Amino acid sequence: MYMLIAIAVTVLVIALAWRGIGAGAANDETARQPQARSTRASRPRTRAVAPDDDPEFLREIDRKLRGEDKSS
């Protein structure tokens, strides 16, 4: 019985400490300021296309499934 109470109190203390630490970080002045950007020139960002998002890949798979592909 004492062990159950000890575990419950420990969990309560940890939860309160976690909230206290999290609340302190949110009120910190440095947490509100955005990070400084790097000074080097930014290159254009290209988005990688996964194979299942590539329309040509999907058409090729569809042709293979339908048996219309002559290459295999």
Secondary structure, 3 states (H helix, E strand, C coil): CHHHHHHHHHHHHHHHHHHHHHHHHHHCHHHHCCCCCCCCCCCCCCCCCCHHHCHHHHHHHHHHHHCCCCCC
